[in-house]
Amino acid sequence: MKRTGTLLIAIALAWTAYSQQETQYTMFMFNKLVINPGYTGSAGRPCITAFGRGQWIGVDGAPQTQLLSFHMPLANDRIGIGASVQRNAIGPQSDYTGELYYAYRIPLGTGYLGLGLQGSVRHMRVDFSKTEATQPNGQDGAIPLGVQTRLVPNFGAGLYYQTERFYAGFSVPRLLESNIELSDNEGSISREVRHYYFLVGATFPLGESVVMEPQAFLRYVKGAPFDADFNLNFWFIDQIMGGLSYRLGGTKGQGAGESISILAGAQIGEHVFFGLSYDIGLSDIRDQHSGSVEGVLRFCIGKKTEGEEALNPRFY
């Protein structure tokens, strides 16, 4: 398992370096703030969200994500502000990212259009003492020793439109293609690449106590395969949620996709939501791990502001 884990981490690091670099989220519908700054303030009241993801259970050094975010409306819901702190770790690498969000929300039709901006600072750190080489560390000059770090600022933008029963958003979280090369050598081999995100979802009442929510999260990165999550959730009596998601991906030799996911959650009173998801792998490496898990805990303070009374609380 140790050699298999090392191989999987090497594959993941190569994927991070040359294609999609941002964290994937199965429960994207409860984590929109870090996906699209135009969403900032859309909850109609202050909300705090804690989020965690463990990928490829059973593999040493597999990707891990922890996130804490906050956002709230101001100026009669016309302005939204927010912030988040995120940790991503994979093998010997750990990245810490702090972000600030701002949105100006314009009444449009039966909803609001949020024009969002975000600024970020990412601290990248690789501890090469945790790596294993075919010969002792220090003998190969191409393999660094100790810890290398880099501080990378960036900014992004997004549009987010929301009505009582529909939402759609487009965003580019990092517009600058900043140098993320950790070595001190001249030149730039590794750079941040732009990720283009599109969110869309709607609610359809099925009687008095059941609501259906189809949703999609589409992602495009130049030089990487198109990626997307398709989700279908059901809410029962506005309190219990259950659903399924499917993620594109996999390999050319195995075209079934990357994963299929089971989602469940509960709205506890007016203020607290708790949710879990479990990804079942479909790709060629599915036999090398035991799936991936996510958890989300959201706490919203007070009551919705007057301008948001009609908006669906499940879209927070």
C-alpha positions as a Markdown table, in Angstrom:
| # | Residue | x | y | z |
|---|---|---|---|---|
| 1 | Met | 0.0 | 0.0 | 0.0 |
| 2 | Lys | 2.9 | 2.4 | 0.7 |
| 3 | Arg | 4.2 | 2.1 | -2.8 |
| 4 | Thr | 0.7 | 2.4 | -4.3 |
| 5 | Gly | 0.1 | 5.5 | -2.1 |
| 6 | Thr | 3.4 | 7.1 | -3.3 |
| 7 | Leu | 2.4 | 6.4 | -6.9 |
| 8 | Leu | -1.1 | 8.0 | -6.4 |
| 9 | Ile | 0.4 | 11.0 | -4.8 |
| 10 | Ala | 2.9 | 11.4 | -7.6 |
| 11 | Ile | 0.0 | 11.3 | -10.1 |
| 12 | Ala | -2.0 | 13.9 | -8.1 |
| 13 | Leu | 1.0 | 16.2 | -7.8 |
| 14 | Ala | 1.6 | 16.0 | -11.6 |
| 15 | Trp | -2.1 | 16.7 | -12.1 |
| 16 | Thr | -1.9 | 19.7 | -9.8 |
| 17 | Ala | 1.2 | 21.1 | -11.6 |
| 18 | Tyr | 0.0 | 20.8 | -15.1 |
| 19 | Ser | -3.8 | 20.9 | -15.2 |
| 20 | Gln | -6.5 | 21.6 | -12.6 |
| 21 | Gln | -5.0 | 23.2 | -9.5 |
| 22 | Glu | -8.0 | 24.1 | -7.4 |
| 23 | Thr | -9.8 | 21.9 | -4.9 |
| 24 | Gln | -12.7 | 19.8 | -6.1 |
| 25 | Tyr | -15.9 | 19.8 | -4.0 |
| 26 | Thr | -18.7 | 17.2 | -4.1 |
| 27 | Met | -21.0 | 19.4 | -2.0 |
| 28 | Phe | -20.3 | 22.5 | -4.1 |
| 29 | Met | -23.9 | 23.7 | -3.6 |
| 30 | Phe | -23.0 | 24.4 | 0.1 |
| 31 | Asn | -19.6 | 26.0 | -0.7 |
| 32 | Lys | -20.4 | 28.6 | -3.3 |
| 33 | Leu | -18.5 | 31.5 | -1.6 |
| 34 | Val | -15.1 | 30.1 | -2.5 |
| 35 | Ile | -16.2 | 29.2 | -6.0 |
| 36 | Asn | -17.8 | 32.5 | -6.9 |
| 37 | Pro | -17.3 | 35.9 | -5.2 |
| 38 | Gly | -20.6 | 37.2 | -6.7 |
| 39 | Tyr | -22.4 | 34.9 | -4.2 |
| 40 | Thr | -21.1 | 37.0 | -1.3 |
| 41 | Gly | -24.0 | 38.2 | 0.9 |
| 42 | Ser | -26.7 | 36.1 | -0.9 |
| 43 | Ala | -27.7 | 34.3 | 2.3 |
| 44 | Gly | -29.5 | 37.5 | 3.5 |
| 45 | Arg | -27.8 | 37.2 | 7.0 |
| 46 | Pro | -24.3 | 36.4 | 8.4 |
| 47 | Cys | -23.3 | 32.7 | 7.8 |
| 48 | Ile | -20.3 | 30.7 | 8.9 |
| 49 | Thr | -19.4 | 27.5 | 7.1 |
| 50 | Ala | -16.8 | 24.8 | 8.2 |
| 51 | Phe | -15.9 | 22.3 | 5.5 |
| 52 | Gly | -13.6 | 19.3 | 5.2 |
| 53 | Arg | -12.7 | 16.8 | 2.5 |
| 54 | Gly | -10.7 | 13.6 | 2.7 |
| 55 | Gln | -9.8 | 12.2 | -0.7 |
| 56 | Trp | -8.8 | 8.6 | -1.4 |
| 57 | Ile | -9.3 | 7.0 | 2.0 |
| 58 | Gly | -6.6 | 4.5 | 2.9 |
| 59 | Val | -3.8 | 6.2 | 0.8 |
| 60 | Asp | -0.9 | 7.7 | 2.8 |
| 61 | Gly | -0.5 | 11.4 | 2.0 |
| 62 | Ala | -3.7 | 11.6 | 0.0 |
| 63 | Pro | -5.3 | 15.1 | -0.6 |
| 64 | Gln | -6.9 | 16.7 | 2.4 |
| 65 | Thr | -8.9 | 20.0 | 2.6 |
| 66 | Gln | -10.1 | 22.1 | 5.5 |
| 67 | Leu | -12.0 | 25.4 | 5.0 |
| 68 | Leu | -13.6 | 28.0 | 7.2 |
| 69 | Ser | -15.6 | 30.8 | 5.6 |
| 70 | Phe | -17.9 | 33.7 | 6.6 |
| 71 | His | -20.0 | 36.2 | 4.6 |
| 72 | Met | -22.8 | 38.7 | 5.3 |
| 73 | Pro | -24.9 | 41.3 | 3.6 |
| 74 | Leu | -24.7 | 45.1 | 4.2 |
| 75 | Ala | -26.5 | 48.2 | 3.0 |
| 76 | Asn | -29.9 | 46.7 | 2.7 |
| 77 | Asp | -28.5 | 43.6 | 0.9 |
| 78 | Arg | -26.9 | 45.7 | -1.9 |
| 79 | Ile | -23.4 | 44.8 | -0.7 |
| 80 | Gly | -21.9 | 41.5 | 0.5 |
| 81 | Ile | -18.5 | 41.0 | 2.3 |
| 82 | Gly | -16.8 | 37.8 | 3.3 |
| 83 | Ala | -13.6 | 36.0 | 4.0 |
| 84 | Ser | -12.2 | 32.4 | 4.1 |
| 85 | Val | -9.2 | 30.5 | 5.3 |
| 86 | Gln | -8.3 | 27.2 | 3.5 |
| 87 | Arg | -5.7 | 24.4 | 4.0 |
| 88 | Asn | -4.9 | 21.9 | 1.2 |
| 89 | Ala | -2.4 | 19.2 | 1.8 |
| 90 | Ile | -1.1 | 16.4 | -0.5 |
| 91 | Gly | 1.9 | 14.3 | 0.3 |
| 92 | Pro | 4.8 | 16.6 | 1.3 |
| 93 | Gln | 3.0 | 19.8 | 0.1 |
| 94 | Ser | 0.6 | 22.0 | 2.2 |
| 95 | Asp | -1.0 | 25.2 | 1.0 |
| 96 | Tyr | -2.7 | 27.8 | 3.2 |
| 97 | Thr | -4.9 | 30.3 | 1.4 |
| 98 | Gly | -6.6 | 33.4 | 2.8 |
| 99 | Glu | -9.3 | 35.2 | 0.8 |
| 100 | Leu | -11.4 | 38.3 | 1.0 |
| 101 | Tyr | -14.7 | 38.7 | -1.0 |
| 102 | Tyr | -16.8 | 41.6 | -2.0 |
| 103 | Ala | -20.0 | 41.7 | -4.1 |
| 104 | Tyr | -22.3 | 44.5 | -5.2 |
| 105 | Arg | -25.8 | 43.1 | -5.7 |
| 106 | Ile | -28.2 | 44.7 | -8.2 |
| 107 | Pro | -31.9 | 43.9 | -8.3 |
| 108 | Leu | -32.6 | 42.3 | -11.6 |
| 109 | Gly | -36.0 | 40.8 | -12.6 |
| 110 | Thr | -37.2 | 38.7 | -9.8 |
| 111 | Gly | -33.8 | 38.3 | -8.2 |
| 112 | Tyr | -30.4 | 39.8 | -7.6 |
| 113 | Leu | -27.2 | 39.9 | -9.8 |
| 114 | Gly | -24.1 | 39.9 | -7.7 |
| 115 | Leu | -20.9 | 41.4 | -9.2 |
| 116 | Gly | -18.1 | 40.0 | -7.2 |
| 117 | Leu | -14.4 | 40.5 | -6.6 |
| 118 | Gln | -11.9 | 38.5 | -4.5 |
| 119 | Gly | -8.3 | 38.8 | -3.4 |
| 120 | Ser | -6.2 | 35.9 | -2.2 |
| 121 | Val | -2.8 | 35.2 | -0.7 |
| 122 | Arg | -1.6 | 31.6 | -0.9 |
| 123 | His | 1.3 | 30.3 | 1.1 |
| 124 | Met | 2.8 | 27.2 | -0.6 |
| 125 | Arg | 5.1 | 24.9 | 1.4 |
| 126 | Val | 6.8 | 21.6 | 0.4 |
| 127 | Asp | 8.8 | 19.6 | 3.0 |
| 128 | Phe | 11.2 | 17.5 | 0.9 |
| 129 | Ser | 12.3 | 15.6 | 4.0 |
| 130 | Lys | 9.0 | 13.7 | 3.7 |
| 131 | Thr | 9.8 | 12.4 | 0.3 |
| 132 | Glu | 11.4 | 9.1 | -0.6 |
| 133 | Ala | 14.0 | 8.8 | -3.3 |
| 134 | Thr | 15.7 | 5.8 | -5.0 |
| 135 | Gln | 19.0 | 7.0 | -3.4 |
| 136 | Pro | 19.6 | 8.8 | -0.1 |
| 137 | Asn | 18.4 | 12.4 | 0.0 |
| 138 | Gly | 21.2 | 14.9 | -0.7 |
| 139 | Gln | 23.0 | 12.8 | -3.4 |
| 140 | Asp | 20.8 | 14.0 | -6.2 |
| 141 | Gly | 21.3 | 17.7 | -6.7 |
| 142 | Ala | 17.9 | 17.9 | -8.6 |
| 143 | Ile | 16.1 | 17.0 | -5.4 |
| 144 | Pro | 15.9 | 19.9 | -2.9 |
| 145 | Leu | 16.6 | 19.4 | 0.8 |
| 146 | Gly | 14.5 | 20.7 | 3.7 |
| 147 | Val | 11.5 | 23.0 | 3.3 |
| 148 | Gln | 10.8 | 25.4 | 0.4 |
| 149 | Thr | 8.0 | 28.0 | 0.5 |
| 150 | Arg | 6.5 | 30.6 | -1.7 |
| 151 | Leu | 3.9 | 33.4 | -1.2 |
| 152 | Val | 1.5 | 33.9 | -4.1 |
| 153 | Pro | -1.0 | 36.8 | -4.3 |
| 154 | Asn | -3.9 | 36.8 | -6.8 |
| 155 | Phe | -7.4 | 38.1 | -7.5 |
| 156 | Gly | -10.6 | 36.9 | -9.2 |
| 157 | Ala | -14.0 | 37.9 | -10.2 |
| 158 | Gly | -17.5 | 36.4 | -10.7 |
| 159 | Leu | -21.1 | 37.0 | -11.6 |
| 160 | Tyr | -23.9 | 35.3 | -9.6 |
| 161 | Tyr | -27.7 | 35.6 | -10.4 |
| 162 | Gln | -30.2 | 34.2 | -8.0 |
| 163 | Thr | -34.0 | 34.2 | -7.8 |
| 164 | Glu | -36.4 | 32.3 | -5.5 |
| 165 | Arg | -36.2 | 29.1 | -7.6 |
| 166 | Phe | -33.0 | 29.5 | -9.8 |
| 167 | Tyr | -29.4 | 30.4 | -9.7 |
| 168 | Ala | -26.5 | 30.7 | -12.2 |
| 169 | Gly | -23.0 | 32.0 | -11.9 |
| 170 | Phe | -19.7 | 32.4 | -13.8 |
| 171 | Ser | -16.4 | 33.0 | -12.1 |
| 172 | Val | -12.6 | 33.0 | -12.6 |
| 173 | Pro | -11.2 | 32.7 | -9.0 |
| 174 | Arg | -7.5 | 33.5 | -10.0 |
| 175 | Leu | -7.0 | 35.8 | -13.0 |
| 176 | Leu | -3.2 | 36.1 | -12.6 |
| 177 | Glu | -1.1 | 33.3 | -13.9 |
| 178 | Ser | 1.5 | 33.7 | -11.1 |
| 179 | Asn | 4.8 | 31.9 | -10.8 |
| 180 | Ile | 4.5 | 29.1 | -8.3 |
| 181 | Glu | 8.0 | 27.7 | -8.8 |
| 182 | Leu | 9.5 | 26.9 | -5.4 |
| 183 | Ser | 13.2 | 26.8 | -6.5 |
| 184 | Asp | 15.4 | 29.9 | -6.5 |
| 185 | Asn | 16.5 | 29.2 | -10.1 |
| 186 | Glu | 15.8 | 31.6 | -12.9 |
| 187 | Gly | 12.8 | 30.9 | -15.0 |
| 188 | Ser | 9.3 | 29.7 | -14.4 |
| 189 | Ile | 8.3 | 26.2 | -15.0 |
| 190 | Ser | 5.1 | 26.0 | -12.8 |
| 191 | Arg | 2.5 | 28.7 | -12.9 |
| 192 | Glu | -1.1 | 29.1 | -11.7 |
| 193 | Val | -3.6 | 28.6 | -14.5 |
| 194 | Arg | -7.0 | 30.2 | -14.9 |
| 195 | His | -10.0 | 28.1 | -13.9 |
| 196 | Tyr | -13.3 | 29.0 | -15.5 |
| 197 | Tyr | -16.3 | 27.9 | -13.3 |
| 198 | Phe | -20.0 | 27.8 | -14.2 |
| 199 | Leu | -22.7 | 27.0 | -11.6 |
| 200 | Val | -26.4 | 26.5 | -12.3 |
| 201 | Gly | -29.3 | 25.1 | -10.3 |
| 202 | Ala | -33.1 | 25.2 | -9.8 |
| 203 | Thr | -35.8 | 24.0 | -7.5 |
| 204 | Phe | -39.0 | 22.2 | -8.5 |
| 205 | Pro | -41.7 | 21.5 | -5.9 |
| 206 | Leu | -43.1 | 18.0 | -6.0 |
| 207 | Gly | -46.1 | 18.3 | -3.9 |
| 208 | Glu | -46.3 | 20.0 | -0.5 |
| 209 | Ser | -43.4 | 18.3 | 1.3 |
| 210 | Val | -40.9 | 17.4 | -1.4 |
| 211 | Val | -38.6 | 19.7 | -3.5 |
| 212 | Met | -36.3 | 18.5 | -6.3 |
| 213 | Glu | -33.0 | 20.4 | -6.9 |
| 214 | Pro | -31.0 | 19.6 | -10.1 |
| 215 | Gln | -27.6 | 21.4 | -10.1 |
| 216 | Ala | -24.4 | 21.4 | -12.1 |
| 217 | Phe | -20.8 | 22.6 | -11.5 |
| 218 | Leu | -18.8 | 22.9 | -14.8 |
| 219 | Arg | -15.1 | 23.6 | -14.9 |
| 220 | Tyr | -12.7 | 24.4 | -17.7 |
| 221 | Val | -8.9 | 24.8 | -17.6 |
| 222 | Lys | -6.8 | 25.3 | -20.8 |
| 223 | Gly | -4.8 | 22.1 | -21.4 |
| 224 | Ala | -6.9 | 19.9 | -19.2 |
| 225 | Pro | -10.0 | 17.7 | -19.9 |
| 226 | Phe | -13.4 | 19.4 | -19.4 |
| 227 | Asp | -14.7 | 18.5 | -15.9 |
| 228 | Ala | -18.2 | 18.7 | -14.4 |
| 229 | Asp | -20.3 | 17.6 | -11.5 |
| 230 | Phe | -24.0 | 16.8 | -12.0 |
| 231 | Asn | -26.2 | 16.7 | -8.9 |
| 232 | Leu | -29.8 | 15.8 | -8.0 |
| 233 | Asn | -30.9 | 16.5 | -4.5 |
| 234 | Phe | -34.3 | 16.1 | -2.9 |
| 235 | Trp | -35.5 | 18.0 | 0.2 |
| 236 | Phe | -38.2 | 16.5 | 2.4 |
| 237 | Ile | -40.4 | 18.9 | 4.6 |
| 238 | Asp | -37.6 | 21.5 | 4.1 |
| 239 | Gln | -35.4 | 19.7 | 6.7 |
| 240 | Ile | -34.0 | 16.4 | 5.3 |
| 241 | Met | -31.8 | 16.3 | 2.2 |
| 242 | Gly | -30.7 | 13.3 | 0.2 |
| 243 | Gly | -29.1 | 13.1 | -3.3 |
| 244 | Leu | -26.7 | 11.7 | -5.9 |
| 245 | Ser | -23.9 | 13.3 | -7.9 |
| 246 | Tyr | -21.9 | 12.2 | -10.9 |
| 247 | Arg | -18.4 | 13.5 | -11.7 |
| 248 | Leu | -16.9 | 13.3 | -15.2 |
| 249 | Gly | -13.3 | 12.3 | -15.6 |
| 250 | Gly | -11.5 | 8.9 | -15.3 |
| 251 | Thr | -9.1 | 7.9 | -18.1 |
| 252 | Lys | -9.2 | 7.1 | -21.8 |
| 253 | Gly | -9.1 | 3.4 | -21.0 |
| 254 | Gln | -12.0 | 3.7 | -18.5 |
| 255 | Gly | -14.7 | 6.0 | -19.6 |
| 256 | Ala | -17.3 | 5.5 | -16.8 |
| 257 | Gly | -16.3 | 8.8 | -15.1 |
| 258 | Glu | -14.4 | 9.9 | -12.0 |
| 259 | Ser | -16.9 | 9.1 | -9.3 |
| 260 | Ile | -20.5 | 8.8 | -8.2 |
| 261 | Ser | -21.5 | 10.4 | -4.9 |
| 262 | Ile | -24.1 | 9.9 | -2.2 |
| 263 | Leu | -25.2 | 13.1 | -0.3 |
| 264 | Ala | -27.3 | 13.5 | 2.9 |
| 265 | Gly | -28.0 | 16.5 | 5.2 |
| 266 | Ala | -30.3 | 18.0 | 7.7 |
| 267 | Gln | -31.5 | 21.6 | 8.4 |
| 268 | Ile | -31.6 | 21.8 | 12.2 |
| 269 | Gly | -34.0 | 24.6 | 13.1 |
| 270 | Glu | -33.5 | 27.9 | 11.3 |
| 271 | His | -29.8 | 28.4 | 11.9 |
| 272 | Val | -27.8 | 25.1 | 11.5 |
| 273 | Phe | -27.3 | 22.8 | 8.5 |
| 274 | Phe | -25.1 | 19.7 | 8.5 |
| 275 | Gly | -24.2 | 17.6 | 5.5 |
| 276 | Leu | -22.1 | 14.6 | 4.5 |
| 277 | Ser | -21.1 | 13.1 | 1.1 |
| 278 | Tyr | -19.3 | 9.9 | 0.1 |
| 279 | Asp | -17.6 | 9.5 | -3.3 |
| 280 | Ile | -17.4 | 6.0 | -4.9 |
| 281 | Gly | -14.5 | 5.9 | -7.3 |
| 282 | Leu | -15.1 | 4.8 | -10.9 |
| 283 | Ser | -11.6 | 5.5 | -12.4 |
| 284 | Asp | -8.7 | 3.0 | -12.9 |
| 285 | Ile | -7.4 | 3.7 | -9.4 |
| 286 | Arg | -10.7 | 2.9 | -7.7 |
| 287 | Asp | -9.3 | -0.4 | -6.3 |
| 288 | Gln | -6.4 | 1.4 | -4.6 |
| 289 | His | -8.6 | 3.5 | -2.2 |
| 290 | Ser | -11.8 | 3.4 | -0.2 |
| 291 | Gly | -13.5 | 6.5 | -1.7 |
| 292 | Ser | -13.6 | 10.1 | -0.5 |
| 293 | Val | -15.7 | 11.9 | 2.1 |
| 294 | Glu | -16.8 | 15.5 | 2.8 |
| 295 | Gly | -18.5 | 17.2 | 5.6 |
| 296 | Val | -20.1 | 20.6 | 6.0 |
| 297 | Leu | -21.4 | 22.5 | 9.0 |
| 298 | Arg | -23.1 | 25.9 | 8.4 |
| 299 | Phe | -24.4 | 28.3 | 11.1 |
| 300 | Cys | -26.4 | 31.4 | 10.1 |
| 301 | Ile | -27.0 | 34.1 | 12.6 |
| 302 | Gly | -30.3 | 35.9 | 13.1 |
| 303 | Lys | -33.1 | 36.1 | 10.6 |
| 304 | Lys | -33.1 | 36.8 | 7.0 |
| 305 | Thr | -33.1 | 40.5 | 6.1 |
| 306 | Glu | -36.4 | 41.9 | 4.7 |
| 307 | Gly | -35.1 | 42.0 | 1.1 |
| 308 | Glu | -34.4 | 38.2 | 1.1 |
| 309 | Glu | -37.5 | 36.9 | 2.7 |
| 310 | Ala | -38.6 | 35.1 | -0.6 |
| 311 | Leu | -35.2 | 33.4 | -1.2 |
| 312 | Asn | -34.9 | 29.7 | -0.7 |
| 313 | Pro | -32.7 | 28.9 | 2.4 |
| 314 | Arg | -31.3 | 25.8 | 0.7 |
| 315 | Phe | -29.4 | 28.1 | -1.6 |
| 316 | Tyr | -27.3 | 29.7 | 1.2 |
